[in-house]
Amino acid sequence: MYSAFIRRAGLCISACAFIAAEAWADDAAPPEGGVVSTGLCADAYVLALVPRADIQALSWQVDHPVSAAPDWARALPVASASAEALLRLDPDMAVFSPGEGQRARTMLERAGYGVAGLSWGEDFASVRANLSRLGEQLGRDAEADAAIADLDRRLQALQVRSRARSGRPRLAYVSASGGSAGLGTYVDAAIVAAGGVNVTAEAGASGWTRSDPEFALGLEADILLTSFFADGYAGRLSRARYHSAYHRLLDSPVRVDIPAGYWPCAGPGLIDAAEAIADAIDAWEEGR
């Protein structure tokens, strides 16, 4: 009781000057304790490691099409990477997506709360590293070890499938923005793991590329991968939805749309994306 009083006193000293009055409205407060996630990437890792009963809240995006969260998770309270929202939730641990909420993290740490931040990565090694580190921070090392072992088993299965094929098809990725993914991106990692050749990387591009209608007009691939079209956010930046240069690509006879929730980052769902790509490659080979 005394330690809880001290923590709440520290909370007020550190944070009261920053909390908006509406954050303490008279409506019923959410249940205290548990793990809170503040972004889509953090949601994926929390859902992979933390049992349902110990998840207090997921990000504000959990009920959007871009989320791969199960239906039960969509009924949870929602959180964001703001100090006001998190202090009101009063969690045992707040998990932040990569590069997110530095001010909020500092305030929570000063107030005595547990915080964990994921690191940005672009490959399966970074997924393992985030799982391991977050598992340690949450006291769920066994769950993290099991998740990593499952990831490695599924990657090995993809290698077996790839070796059984007669060749490696050429794949191109286009997002709703019209951009693509070159060498060193998690999309490239998923394509390679599935047994394909990323034509954007093959062309010499590194990292995430911007919308380029000229590139789209000259792109030739056996399989077109798209994402964030049906389940992403539509807007002026969704250039591939509207620009005529992309129409030929989007009408490709072999087009596979990867659910956006699989890869908001290089997270636990990246292996699901790789397996979906491998399924597309198998279907392409059978149809040759």
C-alpha positions in Angstrom: 0.0 0.0 0.0 2.8 2.4 1.0 4.8 1.7 -2.2 1.7 2.2 -4.3 1.1 5.6 -2.6 4.7 6.6 -3.3 4.4 5.6 -7.0 1.2 7.6 -7.4 2.9 10.6 -5.7 5.8 10.4 -8.1 3.4 10.2 -10.9 1.7 13.5 -10.0 5.0 15.3 -9.4 6.3 14.1 -12.8 3.2 14.3 -14.9 0.4 16.5 -13.6 1.7 19.5 -15.4 1.3 17.6 -18.7 -2.1 15.9 -18.2 -5.1 17.5 -20.0 -8.1 18.0 -17.8 -10.2 15.8 -20.0 -8.0 12.8 -19.4 -9.5 12.6 -15.9 -13.2 12.7 -17.0 -15.9 11.3 -14.8 -16.6 8.3 -17.0 -15.5 4.9 -15.6 -11.8 4.3 -15.7 -10.5 1.1 -17.4 -9.3 -1.8 -15.3 -5.8 -1.3 -13.8 -2.8 -3.4 -14.4 -1.6 -5.6 -17.2 0.2 -4.9 -20.5 -0.6 -2.0 -22.7 0.5 -1.7 -26.4 0.7 1.7 -28.1 1.0 0.9 -31.8 0.4 -1.8 -34.5 3.9 -3.2 -34.3 3.8 -3.4 -30.5 0.3 -5.0 -30.8 1.7 -7.9 -32.8 4.5 -8.6 -30.4 2.2 -8.3 -27.3 -0.3 -10.7 -28.8 2.5 -13.2 -29.6 3.8 -13.3 -26.0 1.1 -12.2 -23.6 -2.0 -14.2 -22.7 -5.4 -12.6 -23.2 -6.0 -12.2 -19.5 -2.9 -10.1 -19.0 -3.5 -7.7 -21.9 -5.1 -4.5 -20.6 -5.2 -2.5 -23.8 -4.0 -2.5 -27.4 -3.4 0.4 -29.8 -6.0 2.7 -31.2 -5.5 1.0 -34.5 -6.6 -2.4 -33.3 -10.2 -2.0 -34.7 -9.0 -0.8 -38.1 -8.6 -3.0 -41.2 -4.8 -2.7 -41.0 -4.8 -4.7 -37.7 -4.5 -8.5 -37.6 -5.7 -8.7 -34.0 -8.3 -11.4 -33.2 -11.9 -10.4 -32.6 -11.6 -10.6 -28.8 -8.8 -8.0 -28.8 -11.0 -5.5 -30.6 -13.2 -5.2 -27.5 -10.3 -4.1 -25.3 -9.6 -0.5 -24.2 -7.4 1.3 -26.7 -4.2 3.2 -26.1 -1.8 5.6 -27.9 1.7 6.7 -27.3 0.7 9.7 -25.2 1.4 10.2 -21.6 -2.1 11.3 -20.8 -3.7 8.2 -22.2 -1.2 5.8 -20.6 -1.2 7.4 -17.2 -4.9 7.1 -17.1 -4.7 3.4 -18.0 -2.2 2.8 -15.2 -0.6 -0.3 -16.7 2.0 -2.6 -15.3 4.0 -2.4 -18.5 3.6 -0.2 -21.6 5.1 -1.5 -24.9 6.0 1.0 -27.6 6.4 0.4 -31.3 9.8 1.3 -32.8 10.6 5.0 -32.5 7.4 5.8 -30.8 6.5 7.9 -27.7 9.9 8.9 -26.4 8.3 11.7 -24.2 5.7 9.4 -22.9 8.3 6.7 -22.1 10.4 9.1 -20.2 7.4 10.3 -18.1 6.3 6.8 -17.3 9.7 5.7 -16.3 10.0 8.7 -13.9 6.7 7.7 -12.4 7.8 4.2 -11.8 6.0 2.3 -14.6 7.5 -0.5 -16.6 8.2 0.4 -20.2 9.5 -1.6 -23.2 10.5 -0.3 -26.6 10.8 -2.4 -29.7 13.7 -1.8 -32.1 13.1 -1.3 -35.8 14.4 -4.1 -38.1 14.0 -5.3 -41.6 14.6 -9.1 -41.3 13.8 -12.2 -39.4 16.8 -11.8 -37.2 15.3 -8.6 -35.9 12.0 -10.4 -35.2 14.0 -12.9 -33.0 15.8 -10.1 -31.2 12.6 -8.2 -30.4 10.9 -11.3 -29.2 13.8 -12.3 -27.0 14.2 -8.8 -25.5 10.5 -8.2 -24.9 10.1 -11.7 -23.4 12.9 -10.9 -21.0 11.3 -7.5 -20.1 7.9 -9.0 -19.6 9.2 -12.0 -17.7 8.0 -14.3 -20.4 11.2 -15.8 -21.6 9.6 -19.2 -22.2 6.9 -17.7 -24.4 9.6 -15.8 -26.4 11.7 -19.0 -26.8 8.7 -20.9 -28.0 7.8 -18.1 -30.5 11.4 -18.0 -31.8 11.5 -21.8 -32.2 8.2 -21.8 -34.1 9.5 -19.0 -36.4 12.7 -21.0 -37.1 10.7 -24.2 -37.7 8.5 -22.4 -40.3 11.5 -20.8 -42.0 13.1 -24.2 -42.4 9.8 -25.6 -43.9 9.9 -22.8 -46.4 13.4 -23.8 -47.4 12.3 -27.3 -48.0 9.4 -26.1 -50.2 11.8 -23.9 -52.1 14.2 -26.7 -52.8 11.4 -28.9 -54.2 10.5 -26.4 -56.9 11.9 -26.3 -60.4 12.9 -22.6 -60.3 12.6 -19.3 -58.6 10.0 -16.9 -59.9 10.5 -13.2 -60.1 8.3 -11.2 -57.8 7.5 -7.5 -57.5 5.9 -5.7 -54.6 3.8 -2.5 -54.9 2.1 -0.8 -52.0 -1.0 1.4 -52.2 1.3 4.4 -52.2 2.9 3.2 -55.4 6.2 2.5 -53.7 8.1 -0.8 -53.7 10.6 -2.6 -51.5 14.2 -3.2 -52.5 17.2 -4.9 -50.9 17.3 -4.8 -47.1 13.5 -4.4 -46.5 11.3 -6.9 -44.6 9.3 -7.4 -47.8 12.5 -8.5 -49.5 13.3 -10.8 -46.5 9.8 -12.4 -46.9 10.2 -12.9 -50.7 13.6 -14.5 -50.3 12.4 -16.7 -47.4 9.5 -17.9 -49.6 11.9 -18.8 -52.4 11.4 -16.0 -54.8 13.5 -13.3 -56.5 12.7 -9.7 -55.6 12.9 -7.9 -59.0 13.1 -4.5 -57.3 16.2 -5.6 -55.4 17.5 -7.3 -58.6 17.3 -3.9 -60.3 19.6 -2.4 -57.8 17.2 -0.7 -55.5 17.8 -0.7 -51.7 15.4 0.1 -49.0 11.8 1.4 -49.5 11.2 3.2 -52.8 8.8 6.0 -53.5 6.0 6.0 -56.1 7.6 5.9 -59.6 5.2 5.6 -62.5 8.1 5.0 -64.9 9.3 2.1 -62.8 5.7 0.7 -62.8 5.4 0.9 -66.6 8.6 -1.1 -67.1 8.1 -3.6 -64.3 7.9 -7.2 -65.4 7.4 -10.0 -62.9 5.9 -13.5 -62.7 4.0 -12.6 -59.5 2.8 -9.2 -58.3 2.6 -8.7 -54.6 0.4 -5.9 -53.3 -0.5 -4.7 -49.8 -2.5 -2.0 -48.1 -5.0 -1.7 -51.0 -8.0 -3.4 -49.6 -7.2 -3.0 -45.9 -5.0 0.2 -45.7 -5.8 3.8 -45.3 -7.0 5.5 -48.5 -5.9 9.1 -49.3 -4.0 11.3 -51.6 -0.8 9.3 -51.0 -2.4 6.1 -52.2 -1.1 6.9 -55.7 -1.2 3.3 -57.0 -5.0 3.2 -56.5 -5.5 6.1 -59.0 -2.5 6.6 -61.3 -3.0 5.0 -64.7 0.6 3.8 -64.8 -0.2 1.2 -62.2 -3.4 -0.2 -63.9 -1.5 -2.8 -65.9 0.2 -4.1 -62.9 -2.9 -4.2 -60.7 -4.7 -6.2 -63.4 -1.9 -8.8 -63.5 -3.3 -12.3 -63.8 -1.0 -13.5 -61.0 -1.5 -10.9 -58.2 -1.5 -11.7 -54.5 -2.6 -9.2 -51.9 -0.8 -9.7 -48.6 -3.0 -8.7 -45.6 -1.6 -5.4 -44.1 -1.8 -6.8 -40.6 0.9 -9.3 -41.4 3.6 -6.7 -41.8 3.1 -3.3 -40.2 6.7 -3.9 -39.3 9.1 -6.8 -39.2 7.0 -8.5 -36.5 5.7 -12.0 -35.7 3.4 -11.9 -38.7 6.2 -11.6 -41.2 6.4 -15.4 -41.3 2.7 -15.4 -42.2 3.5 -13.1 -45.1 6.3 -15.3 -46.3 4.1 -18.4 -46.2 1.4 -16.6 -48.2 4.0 -15.7 -50.8 5.2 -19.3 -50.8 1.6 -20.5 -51.4 1.5 -18.1 -54.4 4.7 -19.4 -55.7 3.5 -23.0 -55.5 0.3 -22.1 -57.3 2.3 -20.3 -60.0 4.6 -23.3 -60.5 1.6 -25.7 -60.8 0.1 -23.4 -63.5 3.2 -23.2 -65.7 
